[in-house]
Amino acid sequence: MFEKLSLELKNWFEKYPGTITAFSGGIDSALVLFLSRKFLGKNRTVGVISKSESLKQKDYEVAQNFAKTHDIILQTIYTKELSDTRYNKNPYNRCYFCKIHLYTSLRRVQKDYPGFVILNGTNKDDYSDYRPGLQAADENMIKSPLAELGITKQNIREIAKHFGINIWDKPSSPCLSSRIPYNKVITPIKLAQIEKAEAILNDFGYNNVRARHYDDMCRIEVPVLQIPALKKDMSMILPLIKELGFNQCIIDDEGLISGKLNSVLNKEYEQL
């Protein structure tokens, strides 16, 4: 499997003079960046990460360490999507406006690298969920090697492990804004509360976690099998969460479901 796929990936990358990868610190874009470095070399591979309020500092550090480990050129840009009312009002297509800011900034970076194409980490599975950011990618002619080759999320982890990428099993870490229900305004204070709440849970050993922000209530999601342990730890966790400004903190008994806040969209579509 890996020999055939590796050849397909090699052929895909070698079509281009060089690449600029939108890097989030997650495994999807990390694999794209790694593969570009592997097949094109250092001078034809550039990673760009956006240091915005919705990116966890922990993920930023992971991204920096990844680039250093694999000798990859990494640039940091500062997008200003939070100052855009189309974004911070948190409409259903919030991600579209986020990606518009990102890809506009990447177009500026591209001017310094003539002929280089802009890539993202979109994979085949991403098309099965509501992702308005995909429209922004299409409008800006961003290329998605993983999706084009039919590579799934599971494939990505297998490939990353095969190549010895040490973050192959890193849990998904969507932007912090995704923890706030649609149409609830996004603010720097809310994003900081979410990041700190999840850091507290990480300190207790819960690495795959979401702290959903419902104004004065924090709703915690962890994998279902970890819920019994979390309930035992809540007597220690609850005071720490409340210190962040939440009056309530509850556990979601459904467990962690990626993209759970999109369920409201599915319900609305069913009523049409």
DACOR-V236259 format. One record per backbone hydrogen bond with DSSP energy under -0.5 kcal/mol. NH is the residue of the N-H (numbers start at 1). CO is the residue of the C=O. If there is no record, write none. Layout:
NH/CO
NH/CO
This chain:
5/1
6/2
7/3
8/4
9/5
10/6
11/7
12/8
13/9
14/10
15/12
16/13
17/115
19/44
20/117
21/46
22/119
23/21
23/48
30/26
31/27
32/28
33/29
34/30
35/31
36/32
37/33
38/34
39/35
40/36
41/36
41/37
44/41
45/42
46/19
47/73
48/21
49/75
51/49
51/77
52/50
55/52
56/54
60/56
61/57
62/58
63/59
64/60
65/61
66/62
67/63
68/64
69/65
70/66
71/68
72/67
73/45
75/47
77/49
79/77
83/80
84/81
85/83
87/84
88/84
89/85
90/87
91/86
94/91
96/93
97/93
98/94
99/95
100/96
101/97
102/98
103/99
104/100
105/101
106/102
107/103
108/104
109/105
110/106
111/107
111/108
112/109
113/110
116/113
117/18
119/20
120/143
124/151
126/123
127/124
128/125
129/126
131/129
134/131
135/132
136/132
137/133
138/134
139/135
140/136
141/138
142/137
143/118
147/122
148/144
149/145
150/147
151/146
156/152
157/153
158/154
159/155
160/156
161/157
162/158
163/159
164/161
165/160
166/164
168/165
170/167
176/54
178/175
179/176
180/177
181/179
181/213
183/90
184/181
185/183
186/88
191/187
192/188
193/189
194/190
195/191
196/192
197/193
198/194
199/195
200/196
201/197
202/198
203/199
204/200
205/202
206/201
207/205
209/207
210/221
212/210
212/219
213/179
214/212
214/217
216/214
217/214
218/248
219/212
219/217
220/218
220/250
221/210
223/208
226/223
227/223
227/224
230/226
231/227
232/228
233/229
234/230
236/233
237/233
238/234
240/236
241/237
242/238
243/239
244/241
245/242
246/241
247/216
248/216
250/218
252/220
253/251
255/252
256/222
260/257
262/259
263/260
264/261
265/262
266/262
267/263
268/264
269/265
270/266
271/267
271/268
272/268
272/269
